[in-house]
Amino acid sequence: MKEEIQASLEEISNNFKLLQKKADIIEQIAKAWIEALSKGNKVIFCGNGGSAADSQHLAAELMGRYKIDRNPMPAISLTVDTSALTAIGNDYGYDKVFSRQLRGIGRKGDVLMGISTSGNSKNILDAFAAAKELGITAIAFTGNGGGKMKQAADICLNVPSDTTNSIQEMHIACGHLICGLVEQHFFPVEK
């Protein structure tokens, strides 16, 4: 068992070493959030399964706090309203559960964060199409290849793994990193 633990931790470590090559993309995403929030806009998250949980988690980091006790920053996850999700899914189909909500609450200048390990989630792709129509910046967190979301997004962070759990580990770490950069920008703490 110890060998399995060590091998797993080595793989995680190697993934994060490879992720360092994506620093420029992570910076672009942080700047996009900062620009939107500076103009009074919001960051909107969506994802399925574990990525839905990451969406909720990251929206909560902005609305609550990440590391600094400060005022809330406007963010929302489209994954949390079960009545909206089930009504839209029932009436329009599951592919529309995020785009329909985005059309209701999204505004020009907002940022949409679509999180998907495959990069091929149809409901996120549909939301990205709606975002383009609405003047909302579409940002993708995906796995190694990027899937269809890589082309549909304005910015794509395709993390260096094809394994779902490894992708999710890097997504939440990058999300935390971006939350920290954004928080520090608006609420600088002297070091």
Backbone as ProteinMPNN parsed JSONL, in Angstrom:
{"seq_chain_A": "MKEEIQASLEEISNNFKLLQKKADIIEQIAKAWIEALSKGNKVIFCGNGGSAADSQHLAAELMGRYKIDRNPMPAISLTVDTSALTAIGNDYGYDKVFSRQLRGIGRKGDVLMGISTSGNSKNILDAFAAAKELGITAIAFTGNGGGKMKQAADICLNVPSDTTNSIQEMHIACGHLICGLVEQHFFPVEK", "coords_chain_A": {"N_chain_A": [[0.816, -1.192, 0.0], [1.959, 1.241, 0.757], [3.726, 1.746, -1.336], [1.954, 2.273, -3.413], [0.801, 4.634, -2.504], [3.04, 6.331, -2.493], [3.649, 6.299, -5.239], [1.359, 7.46, -6.299], [1.467, 10.036, -5.136], [3.813, 10.907, -6.322], [3.032, 11.024, -8.996], [1.089, 13.077, -8.837], [2.739, 15.189, -8.057], [4.408, 15.383, -10.335], [2.485, 16.12, -12.254], [1.843, 18.706, -11.379], [4.279, 19.961, -11.719], [4.438, 19.985, -14.503], [2.252, 21.615, -14.951], [3.177, 24.119, -14.349], [4.065, 25.203, -16.706], [1.881, 26.419, -17.729], [1.546, 28.914, -16.685], [1.282, 31.47, -17.92], [-1.254, 31.347, -19.089], [-2.864, 31.002, -16.841], [-2.411, 33.469, -15.648], [-3.633, 35.133, -17.584], [-6.296, 34.398, -17.213], [-6.754, 35.227, -14.561], [-6.459, 37.987, -14.945], [-8.633, 38.458, -16.636], [-10.785, 37.94, -14.89], [-10.296, 39.977, -13.03], [-10.61, 42.26, -14.632], [-13.361, 42.055, -15.318], [-14.587, 42.125, -12.744], [-13.684, 44.611, -11.87], [-15.213, 46.315, -13.361], [-17.675, 46.076, -12.302], [-18.918, 43.739, -12.969], [-19.588, 40.154, -12.957], [-18.372, 36.841, -12.005], [-19.227, 33.846, -13.378], [-19.928, 30.47, -12.881], [-19.872, 27.084, -14.167], [-20.419, 23.548, -14.421], [-20.282, 19.929, -14.507], [-21.067, 17.16, -12.374], [-18.236, 16.335, -10.483], [-17.024, 18.649, -11.325], [-19.1, 20.423, -11.108], [-19.223, 20.658, -8.378], [-16.732, 21.889, -7.977], [-17.28, 24.281, -9.285], [-19.211, 25.448, -7.592], [-17.665, 25.645, -5.286], [-15.57, 27.448, -6.024], [-17.036, 29.755, -6.683], [-18.026, 30.304, -4.161], [-15.654, 30.949, -2.843], [-15.114, 33.469, -3.87], [-17.444, 34.924, -3.21], [-17.588, 34.593, -0.458], [-14.912, 34.362, 1.244], [-11.467, 34.03, 0.479], [-8.565, 33.97, 1.37], [-8.427, 36.341, 2.674], [-10.119, 38.467, 4.917], [-12.664, 40.199, 3.723], [-14.717, 42.364, 1.612], [-17.46, 40.888, -0.223], [-17.081, 39.452, -3.511], [-18.746, 39.582, -6.624], [-20.096, 36.578, -7.65], [-21.328, 33.503, -8.988], [-22.64, 30.188, -9.115], [-23.969, 28.2, -11.641], [-24.904, 25.755, -11.045], [-26.36, 25.244, -8.772], [-29.126, 25.651, -8.312], [-31.607, 23.635, -7.961], [-34.288, 23.564, -8.752], [-34.369, 25.247, -11.019], [-32.499, 23.872, -12.647], [-33.756, 21.345, -13.009], [-36.253, 22.061, -14.068], [-35.546, 23.449, -16.433], [-34.056, 21.427, -17.669], [-36.095, 19.514, -18.01], [-37.981, 20.899, -19.6], [-36.535, 22.008, -21.775], [-34.336, 20.438, -22.297], [-31.31, 18.799, -21.232], [-28.98, 19.889, -22.261], [-29.396, 22.593, -22.263], [-29.345, 23.611, -19.697], [-27.446, 25.354, -18.539], [-27.039, 27.461, -20.402], [-29.553, 28.636, -20.624], [-29.966, 29.698, -18.045], [-27.791, 31.454, -18.028], [-28.543, 33.277, -20.001], [-30.521, 34.523, -18.616], [-29.309, 35.757, -16.357], [-26.788, 36.625, -17.062], [-24.592, 39.223, -18.168], [-23.244, 41.589, -20.499], [-19.748, 41.756, -20.395], [-19.404, 40.145, -18.192], [-17.813, 37.143, -16.868], [-17.692, 33.803, -17.88], [-17.036, 30.77, -16.468], [-16.366, 27.691, -17.549], [-16.165, 24.436, -16.491], [-14.748, 21.365, -17.142], [-13.728, 18.049, -17.306], [-13.406, 16.524, -19.614], [-13.745, 18.401, -21.587], [-15.759, 18.426, -23.393], [-18.405, 18.812, -22.689], [-21.713, 19.111, -23.466], [-23.646, 20.874, -22.477], [-22.119, 22.933, -21.438], [-20.747, 23.795, -23.702], [-22.943, 24.798, -25.106], [-23.592, 26.882, -23.396], [-21.283, 28.436, -23.722], [-21.657, 29.27, -26.37], [-23.899, 30.898, -26.033], [-22.732, 32.785, -24.354], [-20.94, 34.087, -26.086], [-22.768, 35.403, -27.781], [-23.834, 37.18, -25.946], [-21.751, 38.815, -25.188], [-20.032, 37.96, -23.215], [-17.124, 36.848, -21.622], [-15.794, 33.729, -22.284], [-14.354, 31.171, -20.502], [-12.442, 28.25, -20.275], [-11.801, 25.457, -18.222], [-10.154, 22.576, -18.675], [-9.215, 19.131, -19.474], [-6.174, 17.601, -20.698], [-6.264, 17.512, -23.669], [-8.197, 19.425, -24.229], [-10.581, 19.244, -25.612], [-13.705, 20.013, -27.321], [-14.28, 22.385, -26.137], [-11.95, 23.852, -26.049], [-11.669, 25.179, -28.481], [-14.02, 26.627, -28.474], [-13.852, 28.398, -26.384], [-12.784, 31.623, -25.113], [-10.482, 31.763, -23.642], [-8.5, 29.026, -22.738], [-7.623, 26.801, -20.254], [-6.054, 24.021, -20.41], [-5.273, 21.474, -18.567], [-2.362, 19.429, -17.812], [-3.126, 16.464, -18.046], [-4.842, 13.358, -18.585], [-6.416, 11.998, -16.917], [-9.241, 11.794, -14.927], [-9.416, 12.358, -12.046], [-6.921, 13.539, -11.575], [-7.016, 15.745, -13.26], [-9.097, 17.167, -12.042], [-7.884, 17.735, -9.563], [-5.916, 19.557, -10.346], [-7.517, 21.541, -11.478], [-8.932, 22.624, -9.243], [-6.814, 23.547, -7.722], [-5.711, 25.489, -9.462], [-7.914, 27.168, -9.663], [-8.074, 28.061, -6.999], [-5.615, 29.404, -6.876], [-6.056, 31.487, -8.729], [-8.23, 32.776, -7.484], [-6.867, 33.73, -5.231], [-5.014, 35.503, -6.431], [-6.748, 37.393, -7.531], [-8.118, 38.284, -5.274], [-5.98, 39.429, -3.831], [-5.36, 41.47, -5.582], [-7.565, 43.235, -5.4], [-7.796, 43.622, -2.68], [-5.232, 44.358, -1.311], [-2.687, 43.079, 0.756], [-0.213, 44.041, 2.902], [3.095, 42.793, 2.824]], "CA_chain_A": [[0.0, 0.0, 0.0], [2.836, 2.404, 0.837], [4.259, 1.988, -2.671], [0.875, 2.895, -4.185], [0.687, 6.007, -2.011], [4.198, 7.078, -2.996], [3.516, 6.438, -6.694], [0.289, 8.431, -6.537], [1.981, 11.364, -4.796], [4.804, 11.251, -7.352], [2.268, 11.418, -10.192], [0.516, 14.395, -8.549], [3.857, 16.134, -8.087], [4.81, 15.554, -11.734], [1.435, 16.887, -12.926], [1.949, 20.109, -11.0], [5.486, 20.496, -12.364], [4.048, 20.268, -15.886], [1.287, 22.708, -14.909], [3.911, 25.387, -14.284], [4.181, 25.718, -18.08], [0.62, 27.1, -18.05], [1.472, 30.13, -15.86], [0.793, 32.6, -18.719], [-2.708, 31.192, -19.26], [-3.451, 31.276, -15.529], [-2.363, 34.926, -15.496], [-4.678, 35.686, -18.459], [-7.594, 34.16, -16.579], [-6.832, 36.138, -13.411], [-6.671, 39.337, -15.482], [-10.011, 38.523, -17.141], [-11.648, 38.088, -13.708], [-10.05, 41.315, -12.471], [-11.243, 43.24, -15.518], [-14.816, 41.968, -15.148], [-14.967, 42.583, -11.404], [-13.383, 46.045, -11.804], [-16.285, 47.034, -14.057], [-18.952, 45.776, -11.657], [-19.481, 42.502, -13.499], [-19.47, 38.982, -12.093], [-17.811, 35.598, -12.523], [-20.274, 32.826, -13.372], [-19.304, 29.149, -13.016], [-20.719, 25.929, -14.449], [-19.74, 22.273, -14.604], [-21.091, 18.75, -14.21], [-20.455, 16.203, -11.458], [-17.193, 16.916, -9.647], [-16.797, 20.012, -11.804], [-20.178, 21.23, -10.519], [-18.766, 20.942, -7.011], [-15.665, 22.887, -8.11], [-17.943, 25.541, -9.636], [-19.79, 25.986, -6.358], [-16.557, 25.925, -4.386], [-14.863, 28.653, -6.44], [-17.957, 30.885, -6.513], [-18.069, 30.589, -2.72], [-14.396, 31.611, -2.463], [-15.234, 34.884, -4.216], [-18.541, 35.538, -2.458], [-17.245, 34.567, 0.964], [-13.533, 34.835, 1.344], [-10.47, 33.005, 0.205], [-7.606, 34.072, 2.468], [-8.511, 37.662, 3.28], [-11.439, 38.89, 5.372], [-12.906, 41.359, 2.863], [-16.055, 42.435, 1.042], [-17.693, 39.849, -1.228], [-16.956, 39.75, -4.935], [-19.903, 38.939, -7.237], [-19.879, 35.299, -8.326], [-22.441, 32.568, -8.834], [-22.531, 28.928, -9.834], [-25.228, 27.816, -12.281], [-25.158, 24.349, -10.713], [-26.909, 25.109, -7.422], [-30.574, 25.805, -8.221], [-32.183, 22.377, -8.45], [-35.556, 23.821, -9.443], [-34.042, 25.739, -12.364], [-31.851, 22.801, -13.406], [-34.71, 20.293, -13.385], [-37.286, 22.631, -14.941], [-34.947, 23.691, -17.748], [-33.753, 20.111, -18.229], [-37.35, 18.878, -18.397], [-38.68, 21.646, -20.644], [-35.705, 22.355, -22.926], [-33.273, 19.454, -22.47], [-30.171, 19.005, -20.331], [-27.966, 20.722, -22.917], [-29.755, 24.011, -22.098], [-29.467, 23.989, -18.279], [-26.577, 26.482, -18.204], [-27.241, 28.584, -21.328], [-30.832, 29.296, -20.296], [-29.708, 30.516, -16.862], [-26.865, 32.517, -18.416], [-29.319, 34.29, -20.71], [-31.328, 35.239, -17.631], [-28.538, 36.555, -15.387], [-25.519, 37.083, -17.626], [-24.544, 40.558, -18.765], [-22.02, 41.905, -21.235], [-18.64, 42.06, -19.501], [-19.239, 39.062, -17.212], [-16.945, 36.024, -17.239], [-18.256, 32.472, -17.675], [-16.03, 29.726, -16.262], [-16.867, 26.345, -17.804], [-15.214, 23.449, -15.976], [-15.068, 20.045, -17.679], [-12.514, 17.245, -17.462], [-13.293, 16.091, -21.019], [-13.794, 19.538, -22.493], [-16.792, 18.162, -24.398], [-19.738, 18.877, -22.082], [-22.605, 19.796, -24.397], [-24.336, 21.998, -21.841], [-21.158, 24.03, -21.314], [-20.562, 24.304, -25.067], [-24.119, 25.607, -25.405], [-23.438, 28.109, -22.602], [-20.239, 29.239, -24.373], [-22.274, 29.905, -27.543], [-24.726, 31.984, -25.492], [-21.813, 33.81, -23.835], [-20.444, 34.867, -27.229], [-23.869, 36.27, -28.198], [-24.098, 38.168, -24.901], [-20.566, 39.608, -24.887], [-19.465, 37.412, -21.98], [-15.886, 36.12, -21.867], [-15.914, 32.3, -21.97], [-13.079, 30.579, -20.099], [-12.564, 26.809, -20.05], [-10.872, 24.593, -17.491], [-10.341, 21.245, -19.255], [-8.084, 18.226, -19.404], [-5.021, 17.771, -21.58], [-6.569, 17.837, -25.06], [-9.06, 20.599, -24.297], [-11.871, 18.91, -26.199], [-14.352, 21.037, -28.143], [-14.292, 23.657, -25.402], [-10.712, 24.59, -26.332], [-11.951, 26.059, -29.617], [-15.198, 27.458, -28.184], [-13.537, 29.352, -25.312], [-11.872, 32.741, -25.37], [-9.24, 31.324, -22.994], [-8.625, 27.638, -22.272], [-6.569, 26.179, -19.454], [-6.141, 22.566, -20.528], [-4.24, 20.998, -17.655], [-1.608, 18.326, -18.413], [-3.469, 15.098, -17.654], [-6.035, 12.767, -19.19], [-7.058, 11.233, -15.845], [-10.247, 12.669, -14.328], [-9.095, 12.86, -10.704], [-5.76, 14.421, -11.68], [-7.505, 16.99, -13.864], [-9.851, 17.877, -11.005], [-6.927, 18.256, -8.58], [-5.278, 20.747, -10.911], [-8.536, 22.581, -11.637], [-9.215, 23.327, -7.986], [-5.591, 24.268, -7.343], [-5.631, 26.69, -10.305], [-9.0, 28.045, -9.229], [-7.63, 28.692, -5.755], [-4.543, 30.34, -7.215], [-6.676, 32.654, -9.362], [-8.965, 33.48, -6.418], [-5.875, 34.434, -4.426], [-4.484, 36.629, -7.209], [-7.815, 38.386, -7.654], [-8.328, 38.832, -3.932], [-4.832, 40.28, -3.523], [-5.451, 42.669, -6.431], [-8.581, 44.163, -4.883], [-7.626, 43.833, -1.234], [-3.818, 44.069, -1.081], [-2.192, 42.956, 2.119], [1.227, 44.286, 2.93], [3.863, 41.607, 3.22]], "C_chain_A": [[0.869, 1.269, 0.0], [3.398, 2.76, -0.533], [3.217, 2.682, -3.55], [0.713, 4.36, -3.795], [1.826, 6.849, -2.578], [4.109, 7.311, -4.499], [2.45, 7.478, -7.041], [0.764, 9.856, -6.255], [3.034, 11.828, -5.797], [4.107, 11.717, -8.632], [1.662, 12.816, -10.008], [1.596, 15.462, -8.646], [4.297, 16.423, -9.522], [3.786, 16.369, -12.522], [1.582, 18.378, -12.635], [3.234, 20.751, -11.544], [5.184, 20.847, -13.818], [3.096, 21.459, -15.955], [1.968, 24.074, -14.855], [4.074, 26.025, -15.671], [2.945, 26.498, -18.51], [0.465, 28.417, -17.285], [0.923, 31.323, -16.639], [-0.725, 32.542, -18.888], [-3.414, 31.486, -17.937], [-3.474, 32.78, -15.275], [-3.438, 35.599, -16.358], [-6.052, 35.552, -17.824], [-7.775, 35.096, -15.386], [-7.115, 37.561, -13.885], [-8.089, 39.501, -16.023], [-11.002, 38.683, -15.983], [-11.523, 39.503, -13.15], [-10.732, 42.378, -13.323], [-12.756, 43.242, -15.331], [-15.245, 42.544, -13.799], [-14.714, 44.078, -11.229], [-14.506, 46.889, -12.406], [-17.662, 46.741, -13.452], [-19.647, 44.547, -12.202], [-19.205, 41.348, -12.545], [-18.782, 37.826, -12.809], [-18.869, 34.524, -12.311], [-19.622, 31.487, -13.68], [-20.339, 28.104, -13.432], [-19.848, 24.699, -14.691], [-20.674, 21.146, -14.21], [-20.346, 17.839, -13.248], [-19.459, 16.866, -10.526], [-16.88, 18.345, -10.044], [-17.911, 20.959, -11.353], [-19.788, 21.614, -9.095], [-17.657, 21.987, -7.023], [-16.251, 24.262, -8.447], [-18.504, 26.224, -8.395], [-18.691, 26.445, -5.399], [-15.893, 27.257, -4.752], [-15.75, 29.895, -6.359], [-18.023, 31.286, -5.042], [-16.793, 31.282, -2.248], [-14.466, 33.103, -2.758], [-16.314, 35.577, -3.385], [-18.248, 35.611, -0.959], [-15.894, 35.217, 1.169], [-12.634, 33.683, 0.954], [-9.473, 33.019, 1.355], [-7.771, 35.354, 3.27], [-9.95, 37.939, 3.707], [-11.747, 40.212, 4.684], [-14.354, 41.342, 2.386], [-16.234, 41.331, -0.003], [-17.47, 40.371, -2.635], [-18.051, 38.959, -5.654], [-19.542, 37.702, -8.068], [-21.072, 34.397, -8.058], [-22.126, 31.292, -9.609], [-23.903, 28.556, -10.376], [-25.637, 26.388, -11.937], [-25.987, 24.166, -9.454], [-28.43, 25.148, -7.324], [-31.255, 24.576, -8.819], [-33.503, 22.585, -9.177], [-35.312, 24.318, -10.862], [-33.443, 24.624, -13.211], [-32.865, 21.768, -13.893], [-35.812, 20.826, -14.291], [-36.736, 22.849, -16.349], [-34.625, 22.369, -18.427], [-35.005, 19.421, -18.758], [-37.979, 19.566, -19.612], [-37.858, 21.862, -21.917], [-34.607, 21.339, -23.226], [-32.054, 19.82, -21.636], [-29.091, 19.885, -20.942], [-28.205, 22.208, -22.676], [-29.714, 24.483, -20.638], [-28.586, 25.165, -17.889], [-26.844, 27.688, -19.112], [-28.517, 29.345, -21.004], [-30.653, 30.198, -19.065], [-28.806, 31.698, -17.197], [-27.609, 33.643, -19.132], [-30.169, 35.12, -19.738], [-30.526, 36.161, -16.728], [-27.235, 37.115, -15.934], [-25.647, 38.442, -18.28], [-23.218, 40.748, -19.493], [-20.947, 42.328, -20.237], [-18.436, 41.042, -18.396], [-18.206, 38.061, -17.733], [-17.693, 34.732, -16.94], [-17.119, 31.475, -17.59], [-16.686, 28.357, -16.463], [-15.813, 25.326, -17.415], [-15.646, 22.062, -16.432], [-13.785, 19.247, -17.861], [-12.316, 16.807, -18.911], [-13.16, 17.261, -21.97], [-14.873, 19.399, -23.546], [-18.21, 18.226, -23.843], [-20.664, 19.732, -22.938], [-23.291, 20.995, -23.757], [-23.395, 23.18, -21.613], [-20.872, 24.626, -22.692], [-21.729, 25.198, -25.48], [-24.06, 26.933, -24.642], [-22.365, 29.017, -23.205], [-20.8, 29.953, -25.611], [-23.143, 31.08, -27.098], [-23.843, 33.124, -24.996], [-21.305, 34.693, -24.97], [-21.516, 35.85, -27.711], [-24.071, 37.432, -27.23], [-22.913, 39.073, -24.582], [-19.922, 39.233, -23.559], [-18.213, 36.626, -22.346], [-16.044, 34.677, -21.393], [-14.527, 31.72, -21.703], [-13.304, 29.11, -19.756], [-11.439, 26.305, -19.166], [-11.142, 23.199, -18.017], [-9.15, 20.351, -18.931], [-7.122, 18.486, -20.543], [-5.365, 18.211, -23.002], [-7.415, 19.084, -25.236], [-10.44, 20.329, -24.852], [-12.406, 20.034, -27.076], [-14.358, 22.396, -27.459], [-13.049, 24.49, -25.687], [-10.934, 25.588, -27.462], [-13.083, 27.039, -29.308], [-14.904, 28.564, -27.172], [-12.686, 30.51, -25.817], [-10.49, 32.443, -24.793], [-9.47, 29.898, -22.515], [-7.389, 27.237, -21.472], [-6.796, 24.672, -19.531], [-4.962, 21.975, -19.756], [-3.623, 19.7, -18.174], [-1.901, 16.942, -17.824], [-4.707, 14.66, -18.423], [-6.839, 11.974, -18.166], [-7.97, 12.166, -15.047], [-9.834, 13.224, -12.976], [-7.898, 13.808, -10.73], [-6.143, 15.768, -12.275], [-8.221, 17.814, -12.806], [-8.939, 18.465, -9.935], [-6.282, 19.545, -9.079], [-6.271, 21.878, -11.111], [-8.758, 23.345, -10.335], [-7.984, 24.099, -7.506], [-5.454, 25.551, -8.157], [-6.732, 27.679, -9.943], [-8.645, 28.775, -7.952], [-6.556, 29.741, -6.027], [-5.123, 31.623, -7.802], [-7.477, 33.451, -8.335], [-8.002, 34.302, -5.564], [-5.308, 35.648, -5.141], [-5.504, 37.759, -7.303], [-8.063, 39.067, -6.309], [-7.21, 39.809, -3.567], [-4.865, 41.565, -4.34], [-6.408, 43.698, -5.819], [-8.395, 44.516, -3.414], [-6.178, 43.53, -0.854], [-3.473, 44.065, 0.405], [-0.69, 43.161, 2.07], [1.951, 43.053, 3.44], [5.038, 42.011, 4.05]], "O_chain_A": [[0.548, 2.247, -0.675], [3.533, 3.938, -0.862], [3.551, 3.568, -4.336], [0.513, 5.221, -4.652], [1.601, 7.949, -3.082], [4.45, 8.389, -4.984], [2.624, 8.275, -7.964], [0.499, 10.771, -7.034], [3.131, 13.021, -6.086], [4.535, 12.679, -9.269], [1.717, 13.641, -10.919], [1.387, 16.514, -9.249], [4.532, 17.577, -9.88], [4.152, 17.203, -13.351], [1.459, 19.21, -13.535], [3.263, 21.955, -11.798], [5.622, 21.887, -14.311], [3.133, 22.228, -16.916], [1.385, 25.074, -15.274], [4.204, 27.243, -15.787], [2.961, 27.166, -19.544], [-0.63, 28.978, -17.24], [0.168, 32.118, -16.078], [-1.399, 33.571, -18.836], [-4.451, 32.149, -17.922], [-4.452, 33.305, -14.744], [-4.086, 36.541, -15.903], [-6.87, 36.47, -17.885], [-8.839, 35.692, -15.223], [-7.928, 38.263, -13.284], [-8.683, 40.571, -15.885], [-11.948, 39.465, -16.079], [-12.525, 40.146, -12.836], [-11.36, 43.294, -12.792], [-13.366, 44.303, -15.2], [-16.165, 43.359, -13.732], [-15.457, 44.746, -10.51], [-14.717, 48.034, -12.008], [-18.688, 47.114, -14.021], [-20.828, 44.328, -11.935], [-18.657, 41.543, -11.46], [-18.627, 37.823, -14.03], [-19.347, 34.322, -11.195], [-18.849, 31.376, -14.632], [-21.519, 28.213, -13.1], [-18.696, 24.805, -15.11], [-21.739, 21.386, -13.641], [-19.119, 17.755, -13.301], [-19.787, 17.843, -9.853], [-16.513, 19.162, -9.2], [-17.689, 22.163, -11.23], [-19.997, 22.748, -8.664], [-17.639, 22.877, -6.174], [-15.773, 25.284, -7.952], [-18.3, 27.418, -8.178], [-18.791, 27.507, -4.783], [-15.679, 28.1, -3.882], [-15.272, 30.973, -6.004], [-18.07, 32.473, -4.719], [-16.845, 32.117, -1.345], [-13.943, 33.914, -1.994], [-16.111, 36.696, -2.913], [-18.618, 36.574, -0.287], [-15.76, 36.438, 1.254], [-12.997, 32.514, 1.084], [-9.535, 32.156, 2.231], [-7.312, 35.445, 4.409], [-10.888, 37.679, 2.954], [-11.157, 41.238, 5.023], [-15.119, 40.433, 2.709], [-15.256, 40.888, -0.604], [-17.642, 41.556, -2.917], [-18.27, 37.791, -5.336], [-18.793, 37.775, -9.042], [-21.739, 34.515, -7.03], [-21.433, 31.32, -10.626], [-24.892, 28.594, -9.643], [-26.613, 25.873, -12.483], [-26.294, 23.03, -9.093], [-28.975, 24.704, -6.313], [-31.452, 24.49, -10.031], [-33.808, 21.857, -10.122], [-35.967, 23.867, -11.802], [-33.832, 24.445, -14.365], [-32.834, 21.363, -15.055], [-36.262, 20.119, -15.192], [-37.374, 22.483, -17.336], [-34.885, 22.199, -19.618], [-34.979, 18.814, -19.828], [-38.451, 18.902, -20.535], [-38.414, 21.896, -23.015], [-34.01, 21.377, -24.302], [-31.797, 20.993, -21.367], [-28.361, 20.559, -20.216], [-27.292, 23.01, -22.871], [-30.02, 25.644, -20.367], [-28.948, 25.915, -16.982], [-26.871, 28.822, -18.634], [-28.55, 30.571, -21.101], [-31.135, 31.331, -19.05], [-29.024, 32.809, -16.714], [-27.338, 34.82, -18.897], [-30.492, 36.276, -20.014], [-31.004, 37.236, -16.366], [-26.64, 37.998, -15.317], [-26.677, 38.771, -18.869], [-22.206, 40.141, -19.141], [-21.193, 43.146, -19.35], [-17.404, 41.062, -17.724], [-17.784, 38.127, -18.888], [-18.267, 34.583, -15.862], [-16.328, 31.343, -18.524], [-17.477, 27.921, -15.627], [-14.7, 25.342, -17.941], [-16.763, 21.627, -16.151], [-12.85, 19.722, -18.506], [-11.183, 16.726, -19.384], [-12.543, 17.144, -23.029], [-14.905, 20.176, -24.5], [-19.136, 17.73, -24.486], [-20.431, 20.928, -23.116], [-23.497, 22.017, -24.412], [-23.848, 24.325, -21.597], [-20.767, 25.845, -22.825], [-21.533, 26.228, -26.124], [-24.432, 27.978, -25.175], [-22.519, 30.238, -23.201], [-20.459, 31.107, -25.871], [-23.122, 32.14, -27.724], [-24.167, 34.295, -25.194], [-21.246, 35.915, -24.827], [-21.206, 37.002, -28.016], [-24.433, 38.535, -27.641], [-23.048, 40.003, -23.787], [-19.345, 40.074, -22.87], [-18.237, 35.822, -23.279], [-16.389, 34.433, -20.237], [-13.643, 31.77, -22.558], [-14.241, 28.769, -19.034], [-10.278, 26.677, -19.338], [-12.242, 22.676, -17.835], [-8.219, 20.743, -18.227], [-7.245, 19.476, -21.263], [-4.805, 19.192, -23.49], [-7.358, 19.732, -26.282], [-11.373, 21.092, -24.6], [-11.653, 20.901, -27.519], [-14.432, 23.432, -28.119], [-13.092, 25.716, -25.577], [-10.443, 26.715, -27.404], [-13.098, 28.155, -29.827], [-15.628, 29.558, -27.112], [-11.967, 30.393, -26.81], [-9.467, 32.815, -25.368], [-10.52, 29.594, -21.949], [-6.26, 27.324, -21.957], [-7.625, 24.119, -18.808], [-3.823, 21.977, -20.221], [-4.28, 18.95, -18.895], [-1.042, 16.329, -17.19], [-5.512, 15.485, -18.854], [-7.838, 11.345, -18.516], [-7.527, 13.203, -14.552], [-9.891, 14.436, -12.767], [-7.869, 14.782, -9.978], [-5.649, 16.809, -11.842], [-7.985, 19.016, -12.683], [-9.186, 19.569, -9.449], [-6.124, 20.505, -8.324], [-5.923, 23.046, -10.939], [-8.769, 24.576, -10.329], [-8.112, 25.187, -6.946], [-5.117, 26.597, -7.602], [-6.504, 28.888, -9.921], [-8.886, 29.976, -7.832], [-6.594, 30.837, -5.468], [-4.724, 32.722, -7.415], [-7.406, 34.68, -8.321], [-8.298, 35.445, -5.217], [-5.137, 36.705, -4.534], [-5.16, 38.934, -7.171], [-8.2, 40.288, -6.236], [-7.475, 40.895, -3.052], [-4.454, 42.622, -3.863], [-6.088, 44.884, -5.735], [-8.795, 45.592, -2.97], [-5.917, 42.553, -0.153], [-3.904, 44.919, 1.18], [0.011, 42.524, 1.284], [1.493, 42.366, 4.353], [5.811, 41.156, 4.482]]}, "name": "protein", "num_of_chains": 1, "seq": "MKEEIQASLEEISNNFKLLQKKADIIEQIAKAWIEALSKGNKVIFCGNGGSAADSQHLAAELMGRYKIDRNPMPAISLTVDTSALTAIGNDYGYDKVFSRQLRGIGRKGDVLMGISTSGNSKNILDAFAAAKELGITAIAFTGNGGGKMKQAADICLNVPSDTTNSIQEMHIACGHLICGLVEQHFFPVEK"}
